[in-house]
């Protein structure tokens, strides 16, 4: 029987952490789980649940990684080698004691305080798992970080992170019929390159910053162009280049996005990615979103009102960027057949919360304190 099942594979019903804990419990070595003779008796702290002092010595109630909570144990501080987890525990504990209007570190914690500390630890775990999932899903160089120091809200439900637009029912996107013949689109553009074919100027300077006026579309090279992926007229296509953080706002606006790096003025930050739907479907969804008090619809109407991008349930990090007249702007970017919205920094920013101020032909004037400005883009090939 064992011979017949040699090549048989079945899905594992427990997590890798639980499997590792089981190996240590049964004293089994596993190269894939990095459990060997030297470390089989080492156990990893998942988080700290409680605290007490007894005869001058400090103890922590430990949740062990890969083991159920029924196996939690009290351990003296001298036995624990988890300084980062201990620091987070005491930061949470300080907040709890401050809320309870208690001064100093007590000899033991009441049940309510211990419960809150466990909730905070589990909440932090959920955010770290979501952060890991986002970074595993993304296909762009810029990393994504997640933090929530406001409440216990976890990852948003009914939202899926995507890197490229998803085409909805009834949508047909045709590829570009022609491309440029340039060998060097920046230094020797043939007939004005792709922008020249539509009687427009090259949008980027040699540093990849947008140099045309707000409200004008940006035409990037496409899959039919002679130039390669390193072309200076392919900026948005290279994806998000900066590390960004999804954070919970303190002003009741839900999640927001802030930059973790210096972004220069007129630099591409991100595309507004979502599901492409018809205007009729957008009208139907819009009524529902209005009742909820929020919307993620963006009309692709630089030339004519044809389709709409809906980032409510399918989108990238732009889903979490708040809207503000005084902070951000969007420009139209053309790559193949449609104009898609991409976000540009309207001023130099560093460690700032980002927001969108939409720029159209009827409203081309940038906000002096803006952070994003839209770029018209079309289907990437």
MORANOR-V980483 format. One record per residue. OMEGA is omega in whole degrees, 0 to 359 (NA if undefined). D_CENTER is the distance of its C-alpha to the mean C-alpha in Angstrom with 1 decimal. Layout:
omega->[OMEGA OMEGA]
d_center->[D_CENTER D_CENTER]
This chain:
omega->[180 179 181 184 185 182 182 178 178 179 180 184 178 181 178 179 179 179 177 178 179 178 180 180 182 179 179 180 180 182 182 180 180 175 183 183 185 185 184 180 177 180 184 177 178 171 180 189 188 184 173 175 181 181 176 180 182 179 177 176 193 167 184 180 179 181 178 181 177 179 177 181 171 181 175 182 183 181 187 177 181 185 180 179 180 178 178 180 183 173 176 181 178 179 180 181 178 178 178 179 178 181 178 181 182 178 177 182 175 186 181 180 179 180 179 180 178 179 179 180 179 177 179 177 180 179 179 178 178 178 179 179 179 182 175 182 185 176 181 182 183 180 180 176 182 177 176 179 186 183 182 176 179 180 181 179 174 175 180 180 177 181 183 180 174 183 182 180 177 182 176 179 179 178 176 182 184 175 182 179 184 170 175 187 182 186 183 179 178 180 178 180 181 176 181 179 178 177 177 180 173 189 189 170 184 177 178 178 181 183 180 185 174 181 177 181 177 179 177 177 185 186 181 180 179 182 182 182 179 181 180 177 174 183 181 182 181 174 182 184 187 173 182 182 171 184 178 183 180 183 176 181 178 179 176 180 174 180 178 180 177 177 182 180 177 178 177 180 181 172 174 187 177 179 178 182 178 179 178 178 178 178 180 180 182 178 179 180 179 179 179 180 178 177 179 183 178 182 175 192 181 179 178 183 184 184 180 173 177 182 184 185 177 181 175 185 178 176 186 179 179 180 177 179 187 187 189 177 182 179 182 181 182 177 177 185 184 173 180 181 173 187 179 177 180 172 179 183 178 179 181 173 183 177 185 168 187 179 178 178 180 180 187 187 181 175 182 181 184 178 179 172 186 176 181 181 175 190 180 180 NA]
d_center->[48.0 45.7 46.7 45.6 42.1 41.5 38.8 37.4 33.7 32.4 28.9 28.6 28.5 27.2 24.1 24.4 24.7 27.5 29.1 29.2 30.7 33.3 34.3 34.9 36.8 39.0 39.3 38.0 36.7 33.8 32.6 29.3 28.4 30.0 32.7 36.0 39.3 38.2 35.2 36.1 37.1 34.0 31.7 28.1 27.3 24.3 24.7 27.7 29.1 32.2 34.5 38.2 41.0 44.3 47.2 45.1 42.5 38.9 37.4 33.9 33.3 31.0 28.7 29.0 26.3 27.4 30.1 30.5 30.8 34.6 34.7 33.4 35.9 37.1 36.9 38.4 36.1 38.1 36.9 33.2 31.2 27.7 27.6 23.9 24.0 27.3 25.8 23.0 25.8 28.0 25.4 24.9 28.7 29.4 27.4 29.3 32.6 32.0 31.3 34.5 36.4 37.5 38.4 38.3 37.2 39.3 41.0 39.1 36.4 37.1 35.6 33.3 31.8 31.3 29.6 27.1 26.3 25.7 23.4 21.4 21.3 20.3 17.6 16.1 16.4 14.5 11.5 12.0 12.4 9.2 7.4 9.9 9.4 5.8 7.4 10.5 9.5 8.1 11.3 10.7 11.9 9.3 7.7 4.6 6.7 7.5 11.0 13.5 17.0 18.3 19.0 18.5 16.1 13.8 11.0 11.8 14.4 15.1 11.6 10.7 7.8 9.9 10.4 13.7 15.7 17.5 21.1 22.6 26.3 28.9 26.8 28.3 26.8 29.4 28.8 30.1 33.9 34.3 32.6 33.8 36.5 35.4 35.5 33.8 32.1 31.9 35.4 37.4 35.9 38.2 39.1 36.1 33.6 31.3 31.3 35.1 35.5 34.3 36.2 33.3 32.7 30.3 27.1 26.1 28.0 28.4 25.4 23.0 23.1 24.1 27.8 28.8 29.3 26.7 27.3 28.3 26.4 25.0 26.4 24.8 26.7 26.3 27.2 30.9 31.1 33.2 30.7 28.2 24.5 25.2 26.6 25.9 25.5 22.4 19.6 17.0 17.6 16.5 12.8 10.4 12.5 11.2 9.3 7.1 6.9 6.2 9.9 12.7 15.2 18.9 20.4 19.7 17.1 14.6 11.0 10.3 8.5 10.6 11.3 12.5 14.8 17.6 17.1 20.4 21.8 21.5 18.8 16.2 12.6 10.9 12.3 12.5 12.1 13.6 16.9 20.0 22.8 26.3 27.4 29.5 26.6 24.6 27.6 27.8 24.2 24.5 27.3 25.3 22.3 24.9 26.4 23.0 22.8 19.5 18.7 16.1 18.8 19.3 22.7 23.2 26.6 27.2 30.4 30.9 29.2 28.4 25.0 22.0 18.2 17.0 13.3 14.3 13.7 12.4 9.7 6.6 4.4 8.1 8.8 8.2 10.3 13.8 16.9 19.7 22.9 23.2 19.8 18.3 19.7 18.9 21.1 22.2 21.7 24.1 23.9 26.0 27.2 25.0 23.4 19.6 17.7 15.8 15.0 17.1 17.7 21.1 21.9 21.2 18.5 17.6 15.6 15.7 13.9 13.1 14.7 16.2 19.9 21.0 23.8 26.3 29.8 31.2 29.1 28.6 29.1 26.1 25.6 26.9 24.1 21.3 18.0 16.9 19.3 18.9 20.0 21.7 20.7 22.0 21.5 20.6 23.0]
